[in-house]
């Protein structure tokens, strides 16, 4: 069962995860990520995909009114309070929210695949969901129990003092048990689900390759940023294109006929945001929270936090939701 088609799913969903995993494993450990690679992956994919949420909120005439403003306000208040009251916890807090968001996206896409399979039992759904979460969490447990590493989500203090080494074997056993349970349920059902299975395996491959099997910033960036951002771009574009085909899109919706033009907004916003970081903050993560320059840090973090918050709302699909129709799911 495929989300859209064999070609589309391999090109935009599971395919990038396996390619990124291979790229991470082949990346020379001593080779730093070049500036051009940083611009392409971090700014052009990771930062830009957060701005693609605009297409599902402010630029979508059928979106919940005021949703973007509410999320941005909550993000701003939360960022300012954390920066002022516990500045040393700011970047670890950002990392925790980002990690939660990354894991939730993997489970969210899995839920889309599951919605296509009417024969899937509640137990099969639950085991698959726990498995994909475990495939993300196991590399993170390894990371946190093997500090320091040559990469970070935001800062070397992402995981604080880390975890004791003894937590890794139970995490590995739990993940292995879930995988065997999943396989047993699949064998019992005697049904194949290539799209869904490749998404789960691609998640495990990319997260393991970028965190557990390698130790370089380049490998981590390739394996975790690339599949996450590409799949998000693909889903947002797919929904908008289907919306427009039904005549439900806004006046600018013909941009969906030329996807390079559709990318101008998120890419332009991403590079503008990164320019503000470089000019005003310059990645100086150890400045005083009351320094006039570093005080801009929580403000510049608002777009990312807003995306993290929005992602929990803009993909909700109650029965009869137009989103289900645009994703070609049973209504």
Secondary structure as UniProt FT lines:
FT   HELIX           6..12
FT   HELIX           14..26
FT   TURN            29..30
FT   HELIX           35..38
FT   HELIX           39..47
FT   HELIX           48..51
FT   HELIX           52..56
FT   TURN            57..59
FT   TURN            61..62
FT   TURN            65..66
FT   HELIX           67..85
FT   HELIX           87..89
FT   HELIX           90..115
FT   TURN            118..119
FT   HELIX           122..145
FT   TURN            156..161
FT   TURN            165..166
FT   HELIX           167..189
FT   HELIX           194..207
FT   HELIX           208..212
FT   HELIX           217..245
FT   TURN            246..247
FT   HELIX           251..257
FT   HELIX           259..276
FT   HELIX           277..281
FT   TURN            282..283
FT   TURN            285..286
FT   TURN            289..290
FT   TURN            292..295
FT   HELIX           296..300
FT   HELIX           302..310
FT   TURN            311..315
FT   TURN            319..320
FT   HELIX           322..326
FT   TURN            327..328
//
